[in-house]
């Protein structure tokens, strides 16, 4: 019985069962050997739903060679599975010639968390492609890679805006928070806002640090900041932080209104 015949039979059964029928593990594995790219993609999607045991057949198919779009789909499947046994191939693909593959590999490393993932991902901050640099910054935040904080600051200053959110997820030292506050008024608020979104909601950031952030934001005295602090007041679960944000927002609303009238 040939592989082609087996695949044809699987497709007939799947078609008869309806478009949304899920292939079994063995059926999905067989589909990886199909001639049609659409059929290979079906196999990839089926193995993504198979959990840990889907890793090995996916890796074997990737090692045998796939076009870029199917390689990205396979890496995304490994990300969905999220098991550290996929680490070896993801480390290799983090330096693939195609930037879309490198992006997918960095995202998958953040999900699979194999040992050494943060070191490999951090190299992505200096990639020649902007999308890879952004993916690296986001992945470092997910990996809780505090050792990468200095390089994330450097990346942010070089225009990797996703480093802002990652820094907000990672920093705890007063000096690092002060460095973030130092950007206020020197960069567009939208670019640094993700850092403060994270800091003000994190439970492991001390209340005095959050109150310091609110006070420094209020010093900018703009309608944008007033609206932002109003949102913080509505969402923050720390009553003291929420109260400070609401008070600052109301003061700014009054002062801005007075300035407009004058």
Secondary structure as UniProt FT lines:
FT   HELIX           3..17
FT   TURN            19..20
FT   HELIX           25..31
FT   TURN            32..33
FT   HELIX           37..48
FT   TURN            49..50
FT   HELIX           51..53
FT   HELIX           54..63
FT   HELIX           68..81
FT   HELIX           84..86
FT   HELIX           87..93
FT   TURN            94..95
FT   HELIX           99..112
FT   TURN            115..116
FT   HELIX           117..123
FT   HELIX           124..126
FT   HELIX           130..142
FT   TURN            143..144
FT   HELIX           146..148
FT   HELIX           149..157
FT   TURN            158..159
FT   HELIX           162..170
FT   HELIX           174..181
FT   TURN            182..183
FT   TURN            185..186
FT   HELIX           189..201
FT   TURN            203..204
FT   HELIX           207..218
FT   TURN            219..220
FT   HELIX           223..235
FT   HELIX           239..261
//
